[in-house]
Amino acid sequence: MPVNELLTLAFPFLIVIAVFYLLIWRPQSIEQKKRKEMLEGIKKGDKVITVGGIHGTVVLVKKDVLIVRIADKVEVEMDRAGIGSVVG
């Protein structure tokens, strides 16, 4: 098979791989990096929203566990991964 035919056959596969990388894989890795930085940057006093939709304020930060105050005298212990976003 001549080289020209091989390039003609391989070109559509290369296009599909490039589109997959640019539209799916790269943006997802960027979002994962942002989320990891957000979770590592949580500190006492931050207002957070859990993945379940509960709003609260971080009272204590341990290694992988956070104590979040969700109401007066109501505190819950949460895994860091349970935080959906940091507000403000």
N, C-alpha and C positions, 0 to 999 in steps of 0.2 A: 504494500500500500504506500503510495507517495505521501510525502510529508504534508502536502497541501490538503489532501483528503483527510488526514488525521486532524489537522487544525480545524477543518470545516466541521468534523464530527464532534470535536471536543469543545468548540466555541459555545454552543448552547449550555453545556454543563458548567462551564466557567462563569457564564452570565448568571445562572441560577445560584451558584455558590456565592458570587459577589453580592447579589441582591439579598440572599439570606443573611450574609454577614452584615450588610449595611442597614437592613431594615429590622432584623430580629436580634442577632447575637450582640452586636456592639451597643445598641441602646440599652439592652437588658443589663449588660455588665456595668454600664455607667450608672444606672439606677441602683444596682446592688452596691456599688462603691459609695454612692451618696447615702444610702440607708445605713451602711456600716459606719460611716463617719458620724451620722446623726446619732446613732445608738451609742457610740463610744464617747460622744461629746455631752451626754446628758449629765447634768449636775444638780445639786440640791437647789430647790427653789424654782426649777423649770416647770412650766405648765405643760402637761402632756395630754394626749388623747390616746387611749388604748385601741387595739385593733377591734375591740368589742364596742367602742364608742363611748367609753366612760371617760369623763374629763376629771383631771385631778392635778395635784401639785406634788412634785417629788420632795420627800421629807428626808430620806436617807438613801445613799448610794453605796451598795456593796459591789463585789466583783461582777456577778451576773444577775444580781437580784436588786430590785428597787422597792422601797417602801413609798407608796403613793397615797396621799390624803385625798379622799374623794368627798368627804363631808366633815363637819365638826366632829372630832373624836372618832372618826371612822378612817382607818388606814388599812390598806391591803398590800400584801407582799406579792410582787410581780416579777416575772422573768423579764429581762431586757427586751427579748424578742417580742414581748406582748405589747410594746409601745408602737403605736401606729405613726404618730407624728409629735413633734415638739411645737407648741404654739408660742408665737412671739419671739 
